[in-house]
Amino acid sequence: MIKAHQEDVDFLIAYEANDVYHLILIEAKGVTGLTNKQMTSKANRLRDIFGDDGTK
């Protein structure tokens, strides 16, 4: 599902603590911020990857 698409995150940190896996997704923006359209697109992409409840 993740294929180095421009809508994937810029930096991903994954770790396990107490049998729970955690993901920290960082989006780097240089000069401009995200527009509402970009944020909606990114949210939809993350929903496709993780599912509505985050367990996919």
PDB file as gemmi writes it, atoms N, CA and C in Angstrom:
CRYST1    1.000    1.000    1.000  90.00  90.00  90.00 P 1                      
ATOM      1  N   MET A   1       0.823  -1.199   0.000  1.00  0.00           N  
ATOM      2  CA  MET A   1       0.000   0.000   0.000  1.00  0.00           C  
ATOM      3  C   MET A   1       0.864   1.259   0.000  1.00  0.00           C  
ATOM      4  N   ILE A   2       1.980   1.227   0.719  1.00  0.00           N  
ATOM      5  CA  ILE A   2       2.877   2.380   0.733  1.00  0.00           C  
ATOM      6  C   ILE A   2       3.905   2.181  -0.366  1.00  0.00           C  
ATOM      7  N   LYS A   3       3.945   3.106  -1.320  1.00  0.00           N  
ATOM      8  CA  LYS A   3       4.827   2.957  -2.482  1.00  0.00           C  
ATOM      9  C   LYS A   3       5.578   4.242  -2.784  1.00  0.00           C  
ATOM     10  N   ALA A   4       6.088   4.917  -1.769  1.00  0.00           N  
ATOM     11  CA  ALA A   4       6.840   6.155  -1.951  1.00  0.00           C  
ATOM     12  C   ALA A   4       6.065   7.158  -2.788  1.00  0.00           C  
ATOM     13  N   HIS A   5       4.816   7.266  -2.512  1.00  0.00           N  
ATOM     14  CA  HIS A   5       3.923   8.215  -3.158  1.00  0.00           C  
ATOM     15  C   HIS A   5       4.087   9.569  -2.469  1.00  0.00           C  
ATOM     16  N   GLN A   6       3.852  10.630  -3.166  1.00  0.00           N  
ATOM     17  CA  GLN A   6       4.039  11.942  -2.549  1.00  0.00           C  
ATOM     18  C   GLN A   6       3.089  12.187  -1.382  1.00  0.00           C  
ATOM     19  N   GLU A   7       2.042  11.381  -1.255  1.00  0.00           N  
ATOM     20  CA  GLU A   7       1.135  11.539  -0.124  1.00  0.00           C  
ATOM     21  C   GLU A   7       1.523  10.674   1.066  1.00  0.00           C  
ATOM     22  N   ASP A   8       2.572   9.871   0.931  1.00  0.00           N  
ATOM     23  CA  ASP A   8       3.068   9.149   2.090  1.00  0.00           C  
ATOM     24  C   ASP A   8       3.787  10.142   2.997  1.00  0.00           C  
ATOM     25  N   VAL A   9       4.096   9.740   4.200  1.00  0.00           N  
ATOM     26  CA  VAL A   9       4.736  10.642   5.157  1.00  0.00           C  
ATOM     27  C   VAL A   9       6.209  10.848   4.805  1.00  0.00           C  
ATOM     28  N   ASP A  10       6.766  11.931   5.314  1.00  0.00           N  
ATOM     29  CA  ASP A  10       8.166  12.245   5.066  1.00  0.00           C  
ATOM     30  C   ASP A  10       9.105  11.508   6.017  1.00  0.00           C  
ATOM     31  N   PHE A  11       8.636  11.227   7.216  1.00  0.00           N  
ATOM     32  CA  PHE A  11       9.479  10.560   8.204  1.00  0.00           C  
ATOM     33  C   PHE A  11       8.583   9.676   9.061  1.00  0.00           C  
ATOM     34  N   LEU A  12       8.948   8.429   9.203  1.00  0.00           N  
ATOM     35  CA  LEU A  12       8.155   7.471   9.959  1.00  0.00           C  
ATOM     36  C   LEU A  12       9.005   6.866  11.063  1.00  0.00           C  
ATOM     37  N   ILE A  13       8.474   6.909  12.280  1.00  0.00           N  
ATOM     38  CA  ILE A  13       9.126   6.281  13.425  1.00  0.00           C  
ATOM     39  C   ILE A  13       8.175   5.195  13.917  1.00  0.00           C  
ATOM     40  N   ALA A  14       8.671   3.986  14.063  1.00  0.00           N  
ATOM     41  CA  ALA A  14       7.866   2.878  14.565  1.00  0.00           C  
ATOM     42  C   ALA A  14       8.611   2.229  15.724  1.00  0.00           C  
ATOM     43  N   TYR A  15       7.880   1.932  16.795  1.00  0.00           N  
ATOM     44  CA  TYR A  15       8.496   1.259  17.934  1.00  0.00           C  
ATOM     45  C   TYR A  15       7.443   0.460  18.689  1.00  0.00           C  
ATOM     46  N   GLU A  16       7.912  -0.494  19.472  1.00  0.00           N  
ATOM     47  CA  GLU A  16       7.043  -1.343  20.275  1.00  0.00           C  
ATOM     48  C   GLU A  16       7.370  -1.106  21.744  1.00  0.00           C  
ATOM     49  N   ALA A  17       6.343  -0.953  22.543  1.00  0.00           N  
ATOM     50  CA  ALA A  17       6.509  -0.805  23.988  1.00  0.00           C  
ATOM     51  C   ALA A  17       5.357  -1.527  24.676  1.00  0.00           C  
ATOM     52  N   ASN A  18       5.683  -2.426  25.558  1.00  0.00           N  
ATOM     53  CA  ASN A  18       4.675  -3.181  26.316  1.00  0.00           C  
ATOM     54  C   ASN A  18       3.689  -3.891  25.393  1.00  0.00           C  
ATOM     55  N   ASP A  19       4.209  -4.542  24.350  1.00  0.00           N  
ATOM     56  CA  ASP A  19       3.392  -5.291  23.393  1.00  0.00           C  
ATOM     57  C   ASP A  19       2.412  -4.430  22.597  1.00  0.00           C  
ATOM     58  N   VAL A  20       2.651  -3.129  22.535  1.00  0.00           N  
ATOM     59  CA  VAL A  20       1.837  -2.217  21.731  1.00  0.00           C  
ATOM     60  C   VAL A  20       2.762  -1.542  20.725  1.00  0.00           C  
ATOM     61  N   TYR A  21       2.362  -1.560  19.466  1.00  0.00           N  
ATOM     62  CA  TYR A  21       3.155  -0.917  18.422  1.00  0.00           C  
ATOM     63  C   TYR A  21       2.691   0.517  18.221  1.00  0.00           C  
ATOM     64  N   HIS A  22       3.642   1.416  18.115  1.00  0.00           N  
ATOM     65  CA  HIS A  22       3.353   2.837  17.952  1.00  0.00           C  
ATOM     66  C   HIS A  22       3.967   3.329  16.650  1.00  0.00           C  
ATOM     67  N   LEU A  23       3.249   4.195  15.953  1.00  0.00           N  
ATOM     68  CA  LEU A  23       3.755   4.841  14.752  1.00  0.00           C  
ATOM     69  C   LEU A  23       3.683   6.347  14.937  1.00  0.00           C  
ATOM     70  N   ILE A  24       4.750   7.024  14.608  1.00  0.00           N  
ATOM     71  CA  ILE A  24       4.766   8.480  14.592  1.00  0.00           C  
ATOM     72  C   ILE A  24       5.034   8.872  13.144  1.00  0.00           C  
ATOM     73  N   LEU A  25       4.090   9.573  12.542  1.00  0.00           N  
ATOM     74  CA  LEU A  25       4.197   9.981  11.149  1.00  0.00           C  
ATOM     75  C   LEU A  25       4.441  11.484  11.114  1.00  0.00           C  
ATOM     76  N   ILE A  26       5.517  11.895  10.484  1.00  0.00           N  
ATOM     77  CA  ILE A  26       5.882  13.315  10.451  1.00  0.00           C  
ATOM     78  C   ILE A  26       5.814  13.812   9.024  1.00  0.00           C  
ATOM     79  N   GLU A  27       5.118  14.901   8.846  1.00  0.00           N  
ATOM     80  CA  GLU A  27       5.005  15.565   7.557  1.00  0.00           C  
ATOM     81  C   GLU A  27       5.854  16.829   7.612  1.00  0.00           C  
ATOM     82  N   ALA A  28       6.823  16.929   6.728  1.00  0.00           N  
ATOM     83  CA  ALA A  28       7.707  18.094   6.700  1.00  0.00           C  
ATOM     84  C   ALA A  28       7.235  19.072   5.624  1.00  0.00           C  
ATOM     85  N   LYS A  29       7.058  20.297   6.006  1.00  0.00           N  
ATOM     86  CA  LYS A  29       6.705  21.352   5.056  1.00  0.00           C  
ATOM     87  C   LYS A  29       7.752  22.438   5.194  1.00  0.00           C  
ATOM     88  N   GLY A  30       8.238  22.912   4.068  1.00  0.00           N  
ATOM     89  CA  GLY A  30       9.283  23.935   4.093  1.00  0.00           C  
ATOM     90  C   GLY A  30       8.727  25.325   4.319  1.00  0.00           C  
ATOM     91  N   VAL A  31       8.134  25.885   3.308  1.00  0.00           N  
ATOM     92  CA  VAL A  31       7.693  27.280   3.360  1.00  0.00           C  
ATOM     93  C   VAL A  31       6.185  27.394   3.505  1.00  0.00           C  
ATOM     94  N   THR A  32       5.452  26.503   2.851  1.00  0.00           N  
ATOM     95  CA  THR A  32       3.992  26.599   2.861  1.00  0.00           C  
ATOM     96  C   THR A  32       3.394  25.545   3.781  1.00  0.00           C  
ATOM     97  N   GLY A  33       2.145  25.729   4.134  1.00  0.00           N  
ATOM     98  CA  GLY A  33       1.423  24.755   4.934  1.00  0.00           C  
ATOM     99  C   GLY A  33       0.570  23.875   4.053  1.00  0.00           C  
ATOM    100  N   LEU A  34      -0.154  22.958   4.661  1.00  0.00           N  
ATOM    101  CA  LEU A  34      -1.070  22.101   3.924  1.00  0.00           C  
ATOM    102  C   LEU A  34      -2.377  22.845   3.681  1.00  0.00           C  
ATOM    103  N   THR A  35      -2.921  22.714   2.492  1.00  0.00           N  
ATOM    104  CA  THR A  35      -4.254  23.244   2.230  1.00  0.00           C  
ATOM    105  C   THR A  35      -5.274  22.237   2.744  1.00  0.00           C  
ATOM    106  N   ASN A  36      -6.515  22.659   2.866  1.00  0.00           N  
ATOM    107  CA  ASN A  36      -7.571  21.732   3.293  1.00  0.00           C  
ATOM    108  C   ASN A  36      -7.685  20.567   2.325  1.00  0.00           C  
ATOM    109  N   LYS A  37      -7.543  20.834   1.017  1.00  0.00           N  
ATOM    110  CA  LYS A  37      -7.615  19.776   0.010  1.00  0.00           C  
ATOM    111  C   LYS A  37      -6.484  18.770   0.208  1.00  0.00           C  
ATOM    112  N   GLN A  38      -5.269  19.246   0.460  1.00  0.00           N  
ATOM    113  CA  GLN A  38      -4.134  18.352   0.685  1.00  0.00           C  
ATOM    114  C   GLN A  38      -4.323  17.535   1.958  1.00  0.00           C  
ATOM    115  N   MET A  39      -4.799  18.179   3.016  1.00  0.00           N  
ATOM    116  CA  MET A  39      -5.005  17.485   4.289  1.00  0.00           C  
ATOM    117  C   MET A  39      -6.087  16.410   4.153  1.00  0.00           C  
ATOM    118  N   THR A  40      -7.159  16.716   3.440  1.00  0.00           N  
ATOM    119  CA  THR A  40      -8.220  15.731   3.217  1.00  0.00           C  
ATOM    120  C   THR A  40      -7.701  14.555   2.411  1.00  0.00           C  
ATOM    121  N   SER A  41      -6.901  14.836   1.388  1.00  0.00           N  
ATOM    122  CA  SER A  41      -6.322  13.783   0.569  1.00  0.00           C  
ATOM    123  C   SER A  41      -5.400  12.895   1.396  1.00  0.00           C  
ATOM    124  N   LYS A  42      -4.567  13.510   2.250  1.00  0.00           N  
ATOM    125  CA  LYS A  42      -3.653  12.742   3.100  1.00  0.00           C  
ATOM    126  C   LYS A  42      -4.443  11.904   4.107  1.00  0.00           C  
ATOM    127  N   ALA A  43      -5.482  12.458   4.691  1.00  0.00           N  
ATOM    128  CA  ALA A  43      -6.312  11.719   5.649  1.00  0.00           C  
ATOM    129  C   ALA A  43      -6.975  10.519   4.975  1.00  0.00           C  
ATOM    130  N   ASN A  44      -7.458  10.712   3.756  1.00  0.00           N  
ATOM    131  CA  ASN A  44      -8.075   9.606   3.022  1.00  0.00           C  
ATOM    132  C   ASN A  44      -7.047   8.521   2.719  1.00  0.00           C  
ATOM    133  N   ARG A  45      -5.834   8.919   2.374  1.00  0.00           N  
ATOM    134  CA  ARG A  45      -4.764   7.953   2.075  1.00  0.00           C  
ATOM    135  C   ARG A  45      -4.412   7.151   3.332  1.00  0.00           C  
ATOM    136  N   LEU A  46      -4.303   7.826   4.480  1.00  0.00           N  
ATOM    137  CA  LEU A  46      -4.004   7.123   5.728  1.00  0.00           C  
ATOM    138  C   LEU A  46      -5.147   6.192   6.115  1.00  0.00           C  
ATOM    139  N   ARG A  47      -6.380   6.604   5.850  1.00  0.00           N  
ATOM    140  CA  ARG A  47      -7.532   5.730   6.126  1.00  0.00           C  
ATOM    141  C   ARG A  47      -7.464   4.474   5.261  1.00  0.00           C  
ATOM    142  N   ASP A  48      -7.046   4.633   3.986  1.00  0.00           N  
ATOM    143  CA  ASP A  48      -6.884   3.467   3.113  1.00  0.00           C  
ATOM    144  C   ASP A  48      -5.833   2.509   3.667  1.00  0.00           C  
ATOM    145  N   ILE A  49      -4.762   3.043   4.226  1.00  0.00           N  
ATOM    146  CA  ILE A  49      -3.677   2.222   4.745  1.00  0.00           C  
ATOM    147  C   ILE A  49      -4.055   1.558   6.073  1.00  0.00           C  
ATOM    148  N   PHE A  50      -4.623   2.331   7.000  1.00  0.00           N  
ATOM    149  CA  PHE A  50      -4.861   1.838   8.364  1.00  0.00           C  
ATOM    150  C   PHE A  50      -6.288   1.436   8.664  1.00  0.00           C  
ATOM    151  N   GLY A  51      -7.237   1.770   7.810  1.00  0.00           N  
ATOM    152  CA  GLY A  51      -8.647   1.478   8.069  1.00  0.00           C  
ATOM    153  C   GLY A  51      -9.269   2.558   8.945  1.00  0.00           C  
ATOM    154  N   ASP A  52     -10.581   2.550   8.997  1.00  0.00           N  
ATOM    155  CA  ASP A  52     -11.308   3.571   9.760  1.00  0.00           C  
ATOM    156  C   ASP A  52     -10.965   3.568  11.241  1.00  0.00           C  
ATOM    157  N   ASP A  53     -10.737   2.363  11.803  1.00  0.00           N  
ATOM    158  CA  ASP A  53     -10.458   2.292  13.238  1.00  0.00           C  
ATOM    159  C   ASP A  53      -8.964   2.147  13.556  1.00  0.00           C  
ATOM    160  N   GLY A  54      -8.124   2.194  12.505  1.00  0.00           N  
ATOM    161  CA  GLY A  54      -6.670   2.143  12.717  1.00  0.00           C  
ATOM    162  C   GLY A  54      -6.084   0.766  12.897  1.00  0.00           C  
ATOM    163  N   THR A  55      -6.873  -0.295  12.671  1.00  0.00           N  
ATOM    164  CA  THR A  55      -6.373  -1.640  12.931  1.00  0.00           C  
ATOM    165  C   THR A  55      -6.082  -2.443  11.665  1.00  0.00           C  
ATOM    166  N   LYS A  56      -6.185  -1.845  10.494  1.00  0.00           N  
ATOM    167  CA  LYS A  56      -5.979  -2.571   9.235  1.00  0.00           C  
ATOM    168  C   LYS A  56      -4.528  -2.969   9.057  1.00  0.00           C  
TER     169      LYS A  56                                                      
END                                                                             
